[in-house]
């Protein structure tokens, strides 16, 4: 991947010279190249920059395309009058192409970052190297000339890709002090790009956490979600744990680091959570639930003289109570928050062959039919993450899935909506007025049907409802 640079001597001073390295422009979308050609037609220069270049060099498919240009903002709006001025004060517009939305930004240098997020001011420049110098990591500070495919790589980002290294551009203390989100991006890139974090770059994270504290919760949530798309998101969370990022964002998770579990587990609470999250190969929100599924263990851990081992009774309920405010402060949507909390609350179950059909129906009602598939995935990941003796648990899960499938195929009543009577029927046949009693009777009828599906017939339910009403 990487050719060595050559030493040249000019005017008595040695300097590095990048070899003539080019990328195949056939891998760049046509509308991106056309955009650059349109700028050149107006006498302006353009370069393809950022993460898309990094992905091209890594053999990945680039999702987002960015272009840097020496055209000033007013000139950009003249060239692309239909563009969206997404950050025009900082020289950025979004051009809507046929197949891609391309972010086009004027070459710039940044002033001070007093808010820990955006520069207070920018200075537009004409030098692509000066523009690349303001970027976060060397692997993101590479540009491509769209005319000939030649690479501009003043900070050896291509070399770092070859070495599997994530390194800040210039002084990492300065980079992280400018924009608090960069420390979280560092953790995320370690996972998504599968790079090792440069020691000097990692050492600069903890001293700059005050800047990270200024980052909006929504941006933190978005980085977590992006990290969850990695093959092993634990790489990101391990960086967050050892550098102090999690102490700021989610101290509840840190409580499990180094905490020994019982004999059934090969890992401490922290590592078990990481293994579960990695094994939970599904969507990001489900992986968030996997990350938090045992967050209640540190606060329920107790020693049992009887078993001579650690116990964590009720950690699922306590964990749900802890997970809810975590999901709320990270600004997850109401739907995602409810899903996360429910999965933490109900992740713990142990099916046995002695479970009757009625017991299975009660379990389905308790966890919710719409959570079944999530719980199957989470439970399989949880038992694998024990690190030992999990085969029997996986067999038990397979038996539960088969039993549930059979019960559902038989048309089990799982909510009051599935009953052969409704509230209007009760009011008409029993002569009662609307009120809380209607809901209480329907719930009691559902309990009866759960135990014996044959009861779910109109006349049988009405007879039972009259008996319930008499005893109320």
C-alpha positions as CSV (number, residue, x, y, z in Angstrom):
1,X,0.0,0.0,0.0
2,X,2.7,2.4,0.9
3,X,5.8,3.5,-1.1
4,X,8.7,5.0,0.9
5,X,9.2,8.7,0.5
6,X,12.4,10.0,-0.9
7,X,14.9,12.4,0.5
8,X,15.7,15.4,-1.8
9,X,18.1,18.2,-1.1
10,X,17.1,21.6,-2.3
11,X,19.1,24.8,-1.4
12,X,21.0,22.8,1.1
13,X,18.0,21.6,3.1
14,X,16.6,18.1,3.0
15,X,12.9,17.6,2.7
16,X,10.4,14.8,2.2
17,X,9.0,14.3,-1.3
18,X,5.9,12.2,-1.8
19,X,6.3,9.7,-4.6
20,X,4.0,10.1,-7.6
21,X,1.1,8.1,-6.2
22,X,-2.3,8.2,-7.9
23,X,-5.7,6.6,-7.4
24,X,-8.0,5.2,-10.0
25,X,-10.5,8.0,-10.8
26,X,-12.8,5.4,-12.2
27,X,-13.8,4.6,-8.6
28,X,-15.0,8.2,-8.1
29,X,-18.6,8.9,-9.0
30,X,-19.2,10.7,-12.2
31,X,-21.2,13.5,-10.6
32,X,-18.4,14.2,-8.2
33,X,-15.9,14.5,-11.0
34,X,-18.3,16.7,-13.0
35,X,-18.7,19.0,-10.0
36,X,-14.9,19.5,-9.9
37,X,-14.8,20.0,-13.6
38,X,-17.5,22.7,-13.3
39,X,-15.3,24.6,-10.8
40,X,-12.3,24.3,-13.1
41,X,-14.4,25.7,-15.9
42,X,-14.8,28.8,-13.8
43,X,-11.1,29.1,-13.2
44,X,-11.1,27.5,-9.8
45,X,-9.3,24.5,-8.4
46,X,-10.9,21.6,-6.6
47,X,-9.7,18.5,-4.7
48,X,-11.5,15.4,-3.4
49,X,-10.8,15.3,0.4
50,X,-11.4,13.6,3.7
51,X,-12.9,10.3,4.6
52,X,-13.9,9.3,1.1
53,X,-10.2,9.4,0.1
54,X,-9.2,7.4,3.1
55,X,-11.8,4.8,2.2
56,X,-10.7,4.6,-1.4
57,X,-7.1,4.0,-0.2
58,X,-8.3,1.4,2.2
59,X,-10.3,-0.5,-0.4
60,X,-13.6,0.4,1.2
61,X,-16.7,1.8,-0.5
62,X,-16.9,5.5,0.2
63,X,-20.4,6.7,1.3
64,X,-19.9,10.5,1.6
65,X,-18.0,12.7,-0.8
66,X,-16.3,16.0,0.0
67,X,-14.6,18.5,-2.2
68,X,-12.3,21.4,-1.2
69,X,-11.9,24.4,-3.5
70,X,-10.2,27.7,-3.6
71,X,-13.5,29.3,-4.7
72,X,-14.8,31.7,-2.1
73,X,-18.4,31.3,-0.7
74,X,-20.0,33.9,-2.9
75,X,-18.4,32.3,-6.0
76,X,-19.6,28.9,-4.9
77,X,-23.2,30.1,-4.8
78,X,-22.8,31.6,-8.2
79,X,-21.4,28.3,-9.7
80,X,-24.0,26.2,-7.8
81,X,-27.1,28.5,-7.4
82,X,-29.3,25.6,-6.3
83,X,-26.9,24.4,-3.6
84,X,-27.9,24.2,0.1
85,X,-25.9,26.7,2.2
86,X,-25.4,24.2,5.0
87,X,-22.5,26.1,6.6
88,X,-21.9,29.1,4.4
89,X,-20.4,31.1,7.2
90,X,-17.6,28.6,7.3
91,X,-17.5,28.2,3.5
92,X,-19.6,25.0,3.1
93,X,-22.4,24.3,0.7
94,X,-24.1,21.0,-0.2
95,X,-24.5,20.3,-3.9
96,X,-27.3,17.9,-4.8
97,X,-26.0,15.7,-7.6
98,X,-27.8,13.1,-9.6
99,X,-26.6,10.2,-7.4
100,X,-24.7,11.9,-4.5
101,X,-24.9,14.9,-2.2
102,X,-21.5,16.5,-2.2
103,X,-20.2,18.8,0.5
104,X,-18.1,21.6,-1.1
105,X,-16.0,23.7,1.2
106,X,-13.7,26.6,0.6
107,X,-10.0,26.0,1.6
108,X,-9.6,27.5,5.0
109,X,-7.6,27.7,8.2
110,X,-9.5,27.8,11.5
111,X,-9.3,30.4,14.3
112,X,-9.8,29.7,18.0
113,X,-12.5,27.2,19.2
114,X,-13.9,28.8,22.3
115,X,-17.1,26.7,22.3
116,X,-15.2,23.4,21.8
117,X,-17.1,22.7,18.6
118,X,-16.8,25.2,15.8
119,X,-14.1,27.8,15.1
120,X,-14.9,31.4,16.1
121,X,-13.6,32.5,12.8
122,X,-12.1,31.0,9.6
123,X,-9.5,32.4,7.2
124,X,-10.0,31.3,3.6
125,X,-6.7,30.2,2.0
126,X,-5.5,29.1,-1.4
127,X,-3.2,26.3,-0.3
128,X,-4.6,22.7,0.0
129,X,-1.9,21.8,2.4
130,X,-2.9,24.6,4.8
131,X,-6.5,23.3,4.6
132,X,-5.4,19.7,5.3
133,X,-3.4,20.9,8.3
134,X,-6.7,21.8,10.2
135,X,-8.1,18.3,10.0
136,X,-8.3,15.9,12.9
137,X,-6.4,12.7,11.9
138,X,-3.7,12.1,9.3
139,X,-5.9,9.4,7.5
140,X,-8.5,12.1,7.0
141,X,-6.0,14.7,5.8
142,X,-5.4,13.3,2.3
143,X,-6.5,15.0,-0.9
144,X,-6.8,13.8,-4.5
145,X,-6.5,15.9,-7.6
146,X,-9.5,15.0,-9.7
147,X,-7.7,15.8,-12.9
148,X,-5.0,13.2,-12.7
149,X,-5.7,11.2,-9.5
150,X,-2.5,12.4,-7.8
151,X,-2.5,12.1,-4.0
152,X,-1.6,15.1,-1.8
153,X,-0.6,13.7,1.5
154,X,1.5,16.1,3.6
155,X,1.1,14.3,6.9
156,X,1.7,10.8,5.7
157,X,-1.9,9.6,6.3
158,X,-1.4,7.0,3.6
159,X,1.6,5.7,5.6
160,X,-0.5,5.5,8.8
161,X,-3.2,3.5,6.9
162,X,-0.5,1.1,5.9
163,X,0.7,0.8,9.5
164,X,-2.8,0.5,10.8
165,X,-2.4,3.6,12.9
166,X,-4.7,6.5,13.9
167,X,-2.7,9.6,14.6
168,X,-3.7,13.2,15.1
169,X,-2.6,15.9,12.6
170,X,0.1,17.9,14.3
171,X,-0.2,18.4,18.1
172,X,-2.9,16.1,19.4
173,X,-3.5,18.3,22.5
174,X,-4.2,21.2,20.2
175,X,-6.5,19.2,17.9
176,X,-8.5,17.8,20.8
177,X,-8.7,21.2,22.6
178,X,-10.2,22.7,19.5
179,X,-13.1,20.4,19.0
180,X,-14.3,18.2,21.9
181,X,-15.9,15.6,19.6
182,X,-12.6,14.6,18.1
183,X,-11.7,12.4,21.1
184,X,-14.9,10.5,20.6
185,X,-14.2,10.3,16.8
186,X,-10.8,8.8,17.7
187,X,-12.5,6.0,19.7
188,X,-15.0,5.4,16.9
189,X,-12.4,5.3,14.2
190,X,-10.4,2.7,16.2
191,X,-13.4,0.5,15.8
192,X,-14.8,1.3,12.4
193,X,-11.5,1.5,10.6
194,X,-9.9,-1.1,12.8
195,X,-6.8,1.0,13.5
196,X,-4.6,1.2,16.6
197,X,-4.5,4.5,18.4
198,X,-1.2,6.3,18.3
199,X,0.2,6.5,21.9
200,X,0.8,10.2,21.8
201,X,-2.7,10.8,20.4
202,X,-4.3,8.6,23.1
203,X,-2.3,10.4,25.8
204,X,-3.8,13.7,24.7
205,X,-7.4,12.6,25.3
206,X,-7.6,12.7,29.1
207,X,-6.0,16.2,29.5
208,X,-8.6,17.6,27.0
209,X,-11.8,16.1,28.5
210,X,-13.0,19.5,29.6
211,X,-13.5,20.4,26.0
212,X,-15.3,17.1,25.4
213,X,-17.7,18.0,28.2
214,X,-19.0,20.8,25.9
215,X,-20.2,18.3,23.3
216,X,-24.0,18.1,22.9
217,X,-25.5,14.8,23.9
218,X,-27.0,14.3,20.5
219,X,-23.6,14.3,18.9
220,X,-22.3,11.8,21.5
221,X,-25.3,9.6,20.7
222,X,-24.6,9.8,17.0
223,X,-21.0,8.7,17.5
224,X,-22.1,5.8,19.6
225,X,-24.5,4.7,16.9
226,X,-21.8,4.9,14.3
227,X,-19.4,2.9,16.4
228,X,-22.1,0.2,16.7
229,X,-21.8,-0.4,13.0
230,X,-18.2,-1.6,13.4
231,X,-17.4,-5.3,13.3
232,X,-16.2,-5.1,17.0
233,X,-17.5,-1.9,18.6
234,X,-15.8,-2.9,21.8
235,X,-12.6,-1.4,20.4
236,X,-14.2,2.0,20.6
237,X,-15.6,1.5,24.1
238,X,-12.3,0.2,25.4
239,X,-10.7,3.4,24.3
240,X,-13.5,5.4,26.0
241,X,-13.0,3.5,29.2
242,X,-9.3,3.7,29.6
243,X,-9.1,7.4,28.5
244,X,-11.9,8.7,30.8
245,X,-14.4,9.5,28.0
246,X,-16.9,7.2,29.6
247,X,-16.4,8.8,33.0
248,X,-17.9,11.9,31.5
249,X,-20.6,10.3,29.3
250,X,-21.7,7.2,31.1
251,X,-20.0,6.6,34.5
252,X,-22.5,3.9,35.3
253,X,-20.8,1.6,32.8
254,X,-17.3,2.1,34.3
255,X,-18.5,0.6,37.6
256,X,-18.3,-2.8,36.1
257,X,-14.6,-2.6,35.0
258,X,-12.6,-5.1,37.0
259,X,-15.6,-6.4,38.9
260,X,-15.4,-10.2,39.2
261,X,-18.5,-12.3,38.4
262,X,-19.6,-15.8,39.4
263,X,-18.1,-19.1,38.4
264,X,-20.2,-19.2,35.2
265,X,-18.4,-16.2,33.7
266,X,-14.9,-16.1,32.3
267,X,-14.9,-12.3,32.3
268,X,-15.5,-9.4,34.6
269,X,-18.7,-7.3,34.2
270,X,-17.1,-4.8,31.8
271,X,-15.5,-7.4,29.5
272,X,-18.7,-9.5,29.5
273,X,-20.6,-6.4,28.3
274,X,-18.1,-5.8,25.6
275,X,-18.2,-9.4,24.4
276,X,-22.0,-9.4,24.4
277,X,-22.2,-6.2,22.4
278,X,-19.7,-7.6,19.8
279,X,-21.6,-10.9,19.6
280,X,-24.9,-9.1,19.1
281,X,-24.7,-8.8,15.4
282,X,-27.8,-6.8,14.6
283,X,-28.8,-3.1,14.5
284,X,-27.1,-0.4,16.5
285,X,-29.9,0.2,19.0
286,X,-30.0,-3.5,19.9
287,X,-26.2,-3.3,20.4
288,X,-26.8,-0.3,22.8
289,X,-29.1,-2.5,24.8
290,X,-26.4,-5.2,24.8
291,X,-23.9,-2.7,26.1
292,X,-26.2,-1.7,28.9
293,X,-27.8,-5.1,29.7
294,X,-25.7,-5.8,32.8
295,X,-25.4,-2.2,34.0
296,X,-27.3,-3.1,37.1
297,X,-24.8,-5.8,38.2
298,X,-22.4,-3.6,40.2
299,X,-25.2,-2.2,42.4
300,X,-26.7,-5.7,43.1
301,X,-23.5,-7.7,43.6
302,X,-23.5,-9.6,46.9
303,X,-21.6,-12.6,48.3
304,X,-23.6,-15.8,49.0
305,X,-22.2,-17.9,51.9
306,X,-24.5,-20.7,50.7
307,X,-23.0,-20.9,47.2
308,X,-19.7,-19.4,48.0
309,X,-20.0,-17.2,45.0
310,X,-21.2,-13.8,43.9
311,X,-24.8,-13.2,43.2
312,X,-26.6,-10.4,41.2
313,X,-30.2,-10.8,42.2
314,X,-32.6,-8.4,40.5
315,X,-29.9,-6.8,38.4
316,X,-32.2,-6.9,35.3
317,X,-34.8,-4.7,37.1
318,X,-32.2,-2.4,38.6
319,X,-30.4,-2.2,35.2
320,X,-33.5,-1.0,33.5
321,X,-33.9,1.7,36.1
322,X,-30.3,2.8,35.4
323,X,-30.6,2.4,31.6
324,X,-33.7,4.7,31.3
325,X,-31.9,8.0,32.4
326,X,-28.8,7.0,30.3
327,X,-30.9,6.7,27.2
328,X,-32.8,9.9,28.0
329,X,-29.7,12.0,28.6
330,X,-28.2,10.8,25.3
331,X,-31.4,12.0,23.6
332,X,-32.5,8.7,22.1
333,X,-36.0,8.9,20.7
334,X,-38.9,7.7,22.8
335,X,-39.2,4.6,20.7
336,X,-35.5,3.7,20.9
337,X,-35.4,4.5,24.6
338,X,-38.4,2.2,25.3
339,X,-36.8,-0.6,23.3
340,X,-33.4,-0.3,25.1
341,X,-35.0,-0.2,28.6
342,X,-37.3,-3.2,27.8
343,X,-34.5,-5.3,26.5
344,X,-32.4,-4.6,29.6
345,X,-35.4,-5.4,31.8
346,X,-36.2,-8.7,30.2
347,X,-32.9,-9.9,28.9
348,X,-32.6,-12.5,31.8
349,X,-34.6,-15.7,31.3
350,X,-33.9,-19.4,31.7
351,X,-36.3,-21.7,29.8
352,X,-36.8,-25.2,31.1
353,X,-38.6,-28.2,29.7
354,X,-41.1,-28.0,32.6
355,X,-42.6,-24.7,31.2
356,X,-46.2,-25.3,30.3
357,X,-47.9,-23.7,27.3
358,X,-49.6,-21.3,29.8
359,X,-46.1,-20.4,31.3
360,X,-44.9,-19.6,27.8
361,X,-47.9,-17.5,27.0
362,X,-47.4,-15.6,30.3
363,X,-43.7,-15.0,29.4
364,X,-44.7,-13.7,25.9
365,X,-47.2,-11.3,27.5
366,X,-44.6,-10.1,30.0
367,X,-41.9,-9.3,27.5
368,X,-44.1,-8.3,24.6
369,X,-44.6,-10.2,21.4
370,X,-42.8,-7.4,19.5
371,X,-39.6,-7.9,21.6
372,X,-39.2,-11.6,21.0
373,X,-36.7,-11.5,18.1
374,X,-34.6,-8.9,19.9
375,X,-34.5,-10.9,23.0
376,X,-33.5,-14.1,21.2
377,X,-30.5,-12.3,19.6
378,X,-29.6,-10.6,22.9
379,X,-29.9,-13.8,24.9
380,X,-27.7,-15.7,22.5
381,X,-25.1,-13.0,22.6
382,X,-25.3,-12.8,26.4
383,X,-24.7,-16.5,27.0
384,X,-21.9,-16.7,24.4
385,X,-20.3,-13.7,26.2
386,X,-19.9,-15.8,29.4
387,X,-16.9,-17.2,27.8
388,X,-17.5,-20.8,29.1
389,X,-20.1,-23.5,29.3
390,X,-22.7,-21.8,27.2
391,X,-23.8,-24.7,24.9
392,X,-26.6,-25.9,27.2
393,X,-28.0,-22.3,27.4
394,X,-28.0,-22.1,23.6
395,X,-29.9,-25.4,23.4
396,X,-32.4,-24.1,26.0
397,X,-32.9,-20.9,23.9
398,X,-33.6,-23.0,20.8
399,X,-36.2,-25.0,22.7
400,X,-37.9,-21.8,23.9
401,X,-38.0,-20.5,20.4
402,X,-39.7,-23.7,19.2
403,X,-42.2,-23.6,22.0
404,X,-43.0,-20.0,21.4
405,X,-43.5,-20.6,17.7
406,X,-45.9,-23.4,18.4
407,X,-47.9,-21.4,20.9
408,X,-48.2,-18.4,18.5
409,X,-49.2,-20.7,15.7
410,X,-52.1,-21.9,17.8
411,X,-53.4,-18.3,18.0
412,X,-52.7,-17.5,21.7
413,X,-54.5,-14.5,23.1
414,X,-51.7,-12.1,24.1
415,X,-53.6,-8.9,24.8
416,X,-57.2,-7.8,25.6
417,X,-57.6,-7.0,21.9
418,X,-57.4,-10.8,21.2
419,X,-60.4,-11.5,23.5
420,X,-63.8,-12.5,22.0
421,X,-65.5,-9.7,24.0
422,X,-64.6,-6.0,24.4
423,X,-65.4,-3.2,26.8
424,X,-68.6,-2.3,24.9
425,X,-69.8,-5.9,25.3
426,X,-69.2,-5.7,29.0
427,X,-71.1,-2.5,29.4
428,X,-74.0,-3.8,27.4
429,X,-74.3,-7.3,28.8
430,X,-73.4,-6.5,32.4
431,X,-75.1,-3.2,32.6
432,X,-72.1,-1.3,34.0
433,X,-71.0,2.2,33.2
434,X,-67.6,3.2,31.7
435,X,-64.8,3.3,34.2
436,X,-61.7,1.5,35.5
437,X,-63.7,-1.6,36.3
438,X,-63.9,-2.4,32.6
439,X,-60.2,-2.6,32.2
440,X,-59.8,-4.6,35.4
441,X,-62.3,-7.2,34.2
442,X,-60.7,-7.4,30.7
443,X,-57.3,-8.0,32.4
444,X,-58.8,-10.7,34.5
445,X,-60.4,-12.3,31.5
446,X,-57.0,-12.3,29.7
447,X,-55.4,-14.0,32.6
448,X,-58.0,-16.7,32.5
449,X,-57.5,-17.2,28.7
450,X,-53.8,-17.3,29.1
451,X,-54.2,-20.2,31.5
452,X,-56.8,-21.9,29.3
453,X,-57.3,-20.7,25.7
454,X,-60.6,-22.6,25.5
455,X,-62.2,-19.9,27.7
456,X,-61.8,-17.4,24.9
457,X,-65.4,-17.7,23.7
458,X,-68.0,-15.0,24.0
459,X,-70.5,-16.7,26.3
460,X,-67.8,-18.2,28.5
461,X,-66.1,-14.9,28.9
462,X,-69.3,-13.1,29.7
463,X,-70.2,-15.7,32.4
464,X,-66.7,-15.3,33.9
465,X,-67.1,-11.5,33.7
466,X,-70.3,-11.7,35.8
467,X,-68.5,-13.8,38.4
468,X,-65.6,-11.3,38.5
469,X,-68.1,-8.4,38.8
470,X,-69.9,-10.0,41.8
471,X,-66.6,-10.5,43.6
472,X,-65.3,-7.0,42.9
